[in-house]
Amino acid sequence: MAKKIGFIGAGNMAEALMRAMIESGEATPAEIIASEIVEKRREYITNTMKIATVPDNTIVARESNVIVLAVKPDTIATVLTELKPILTPDHLLISIAAGVKISH
């Protein structure tokens, strides 16, 4: 699988990371996908950064080999439960949620 970086959540922190990756040349918009539950936010990310966005976290997990969990700490457990059947040892899982362990 070619490099594909998936963001679960596309809020301000995720946007800053995606923008930095693109501006530094570490990734292209085509190498990034993000899930976001808020439709207007998906439209904003797609229109301003040319990044594919979807409303479904499992699509991001299936299409990515690096997954950045960029959701609020109180939703991490729910997201990890949703992703657990999809994740493999080949996935790199990164969390930017403060104070939360991902060893779910």
BAFI-3210 file (N, C-alpha, C; in Angstrom, 3 decimals, decimal comma, padded with zeros to 6 digits):
// residues 104
n [1|2|3|4|5|6|7|8|9|10|11|12|13|14|15|16|17|18|19|20|21|22|23|24|25|26|27|28|29|30|31|32|33|34|35|36|37|38|39|40|41|42|43|44|45|46|47|48|49|50|51|52|53|54|55|56|57|58|59|60|61|62|63|64|65|66|67|68|69|70|71|72|73|74|75|76|77|78|79|80|81|82|83|84|85|86|87|88|89|90|91|92|93|94|95|96|97|98|99|100|101|102|103|104]
n.u [000,850|000,586|001,825|-000,555|-002,197|-004,401|-006,847|-008,752|-011,214|-011,371|-010,783|-009,508|-006,842|-006,185|-006,397|-004,258|-002,082|-002,378|-002,087|000,560|001,948|001,493|002,514|005,192|006,009|005,949|003,721|001,219|-001,924|-003,401|-002,470|-003,626|-006,450|-009,500|-011,813|-014,854|-017,515|-019,080|-020,682|-020,281|-017,695|-016,274|-016,668|-015,293|-012,603|-012,121|-012,521|-010,646|-008,179|-008,000|-008,231|-009,430|-012,473|-014,580|-017,609|-017,310|-015,499|-014,439|-013,880|-011,664|-009,815|-009,603|-008,456|-006,007|-002,577|-001,332|-002,769|-004,204|-005,519|-007,644|-009,599|-011,886|-010,956|-013,008|-014,297|-012,589|-012,564|-014,935|-014,390|-012,090|-013,192|-014,858|-012,956|-011,358|-011,915|-010,886|-008,271|-004,840|-001,663|-000,020|-000,836|-000,067|-000,809|-001,640|-002,226|-003,578|-005,002|-005,204|-003,979|-005,013|-004,932|-004,211|-004,320|-006,544]
n.v [-001,185|002,153|005,148|006,447|008,748|008,928|010,860|010,818|012,707|016,142|018,655|021,780|021,199|018,909|020,019|021,845|020,070|018,590|020,656|021,462|019,127|019,066|021,580|021,281|019,349|016,726|015,206|014,846|016,360|014,275|012,079|012,092|011,525|012,321|011,861|013,246|014,344|016,588|018,114|020,681|021,233|019,171|019,957|022,404|021,593|019,968|021,830|023,906|022,652|020,583|017,929|014,635|013,950|012,193|010,953|008,734|006,905|004,330|004,041|005,687|004,263|001,867|002,746|003,819|003,708|004,964|006,323|009,074|009,925|012,353|013,350|014,426|013,785|012,455|010,899|009,011|006,256|005,225|005,585|003,961|001,443|001,195|001,105|-001,084|-003,760|-003,382|-002,502|-003,430|-005,097|-003,699|-001,079|002,228|003,893|006,980|009,203|012,358|013,153|014,531|013,110|010,499|007,009|004,757|002,065|000,382]
n.w [000,000|-000,872|000,703|002,871|004,739|007,315|008,917|011,758|012,515|011,867|012,914|014,279|015,236|013,732|011,182|011,263|011,442|009,028|007,156|007,725|007,009|004,258|003,400|004,105|002,404|003,139|002,677|000,146|-000,815|-001,965|-000,627|001,804|003,846|005,467|008,131|009,212|011,199|010,913|008,345|007,095|007,910|006,662|003,999|004,028|004,565|002,317|000,223|000,784|001,223|-000,532|000,202|000,492|002,086|004,361|005,936|007,493|009,776|009,461|006,772|006,450|008,046|006,605|004,236|004,894|006,053|008,059|010,856|012,332|015,324|015,934|017,664|020,242|023,654|025,106|023,230|022,258|023,140|022,001|019,269|018,969|019,529|017,337|015,284|015,878|014,725|012,200|012,257|011,802|012,455|010,743|010,665|011,699|014,529|015,775|018,391|019,150|021,231|024,341|027,340|027,085|026,803|024,136|024,178|023,957]
ca.u [000,000|001,302|001,595|-001,835|-002,346|-005,800|-007,178|-010,078|-011,468|-010,743|-010,909|-008,404|-005,534|-005,973|-006,150|-002,893|-001,158|-002,497|-001,503|002,015|002,443|001,448|003,435|006,576|006,291|005,910|002,575|000,403|-003,339|-003,874|-002,001|-004,315|-007,911|-009,977|-013,232|-015,385|-018,966|-019,751|-020,635|-019,674|-016,249|-015,760|-016,646|-014,217|-011,311|-012,003|-012,409|-009,457|-006,934|-008,077|-008,097|-010,663|-013,100|-015,713|-018,243|-017,180|-014,155|-013,938|-013,315|-010,313|-008,969|-009,370|-007,667|-004,788|-001,654|-001,050|-004,038|-004,063|-006,759|-007,722|-010,936|-011,895|-010,637|-014,177|-014,807|-011,545|-012,968|-015,929|-013,704|-011,234|-014,071|-015,301|-011,832|-010,650|-011,982|-010,236|-006,846|-003,920|-000,324|000,626|-001,264|000,568|-001,882|-001,120|-003,298|-003,246|-005,932|-004,436|-004,282|-005,770|-004,154|-004,878|-004,187|-007,940]
ca.v [000,000|003,430|005,946|007,145|009,226|009,153|011,617|010,606|014,044|017,164|019,942|022,739|020,550|018,066|020,916|022,366|018,984|018,313|021,794|021,390|018,009|019,461|022,698|020,816|018,364|015,369|014,516|015,613|016,211|012,962|011,063|012,324|011,417|012,663|011,686|014,351|014,184|017,847|018,261|021,960|021,122|018,346|020,805|023,385|020,913|019,564|023,012|024,729|021,888|019,563|016,634|013,850|013,815|011,272|010,983|007,404|006,609|003,040|004,250|006,216|003,173|000,903|003,345|004,443|002,890|005,800|006,901|010,066|010,122|013,780|013,573|014,823|012,655|011,694|010,029|008,065|004,865|004,873|005,505|002,773|000,276|001,166|000,792|-002,297|-004,874|-003,010|-002,254|-004,558|-004,734|-002,811|000,303|003,073|004,654|008,125|009,963|013,697|013,425|014,694|012,331|009,289|005,881|004,116|000,614|-000,020]
ca.w [000,000|-000,891|001,917|002,988|006,107|007,622|010,124|012,323|013,050|011,024|013,591|014,148|015,398|012,553|010,054|011,388|011,096|007,595|006,447|007,911|006,202|002,849|003,168|004,255|001,373|003,705|002,088|-000,792|-000,468|-002,413|000,318|003,079|003,881|006,809|008,445|010,025|011,277|010,569|006,893|006,707|008,141|005,554|002,802|004,200|004,401|000,914|-000,644|001,031|001,230|-001,590|000,860|000,492|003,400|004,420|007,251|008,085|010,277|008,985|005,428|006,674|008,544|005,520|003,156|005,421|006,837|009,229|011,305|013,397|016,070|016,240|018,218|021,653|024,533|025,550|022,163|021,842|023,378|020,991|017,976|018,968|019,427|015,943|014,401|016,302|013,779|010,936|012,465|011,684|012,938|009,775|010,892|012,711|015,153|016,520|019,029|019,636|022,334|025,580|028,527|026,800|026,292|023,004|024,333|024,163]
c.u [000,890|000,968|000,245|-002,017|-003,810|-005,968|-008,600|-010,377|-010,701|-010,948|-009,658|-007,024|-005,211|-005,668|-004,720|-001,866|-001,188|-001,826|000,027|002,619|002,514|002,480|004,897|006,971|006,301|004,762|001,902|-001,056|-003,897|-003,471|-002,676|-005,817|-008,347|-011,454|-013,645|-016,899|-019,724|-019,571|-019,961|-018,162|-015,605|-015,635|-015,502|-012,855|-011,101|-011,775|-011,118|-008,151|-006,879|-007,832|-009,451|-011,186|-014,315|-016,346|-017,998|-015,734|-013,585|-013,363|-011,886|-009,376|-008,641|-008,426|-006,318|-003,884|-001,139|-002,369|-003,772|-005,435|-006,791|-009,136|-010,812|-011,648|-011,852|-014,780|-013,790|-011,994|-013,968|-015,275|-012,837|-012,051|-014,541|-014,181|-011,186|-010,748|-011,211|-008,726|-006,037|-002,575|000,425|000,222|-000,383|-000,531|-001,272|-002,310|-002,785|-004,217|-005,152|-004,931|-005,036|-004,840|-004,928|-004,772|-005,535|-008,157]
c.v [001,240|004,200|006,647|007,479|009,568|009,909|011,274|011,884|015,063|018,554|020,789|022,104|019,678|018,930|021,443|021,302|018,670|019,419|021,758|020,264|018,380|020,550|022,284|019,809|016,930|014,540|015,444|015,481|014,842|011,840|011,177|012,145|011,710|012,333|012,806|014,226|015,440|018,122|019,561|021,932|020,261|019,184|021,809|022,742|020,516|020,775|023,793|023,959|020,802|018,156|015,927|013,739|012,907|011,370|009,712|007,096|005,314|003,141|004,748|005,094|002,170|001,452|003,883|003,420|003,663|006,474|007,829|010,248|011,562|014,127|013,959|013,597|011,822|010,804|008,982|006,613|004,392|004,684|004,249|001,490|000,095|000,693|-000,559|-003,453|-004,623|-002,898|-003,540|-004,143|-003,795|-001,349|000,977|003,979|005,730|008,873|011,333|014,118|013,431|013,765|011,039|008,218|005,234|002,595|-000,019|-001,449]
c.w [000,000|000,379|001,844|004,459|006,336|008,923|010,527|013,100|012,222|011,609|013,424|014,270|014,189|011,336|010,091|011,005|009,602|006,779|006,540|007,072|004,725|002,566|003,275|003,180|001,882|003,134|001,093|-000,350|-000,870|-001,464|001,683|002,875|005,312|006,950|009,394|010,025|010,850|009,073|006,451|006,893|007,048|004,292|002,870|003,941|002,942|000,015|-000,444|000,910|000,159|-001,047|000,806|001,921|003,287|005,806|008,068|008,485|009,709|007,577|005,558|007,111|007,444|004,452|003,608|006,087|008,047|009,604|012,482|014,046|016,554|016,697|019,686|022,536|024,951|024,464|021,706|022,001|022,331|019,629|017,910|018,873|017,989|015,009|014,680|015,301|012,473|011,086|012,402|012,276|011,985|009,933|011,943|013,241|016,042|017,113|019,444|020,742|023,643|026,678|028,314|026,249|025,148|023,069|024,665|023,713]
res [m|a|k|k|i|g|f|i|g|a|g|n|m|a|e|a|l|m|r|a|m|i|e|s|g|e|a|t|p|a|e|i|i|a|s|e|i|v|e|k|r|r|e|y|i|t|n|t|m|k|i|a|t|v|p|d|n|t|i|v|a|r|e|s|n|v|i|v|l|a|v|k|p|d|t|i|a|t|v|l|t|e|l|k|p|i|l|t|p|d|h|l|l|i|s|i|a|a|g|v|k|i|s|h]
***
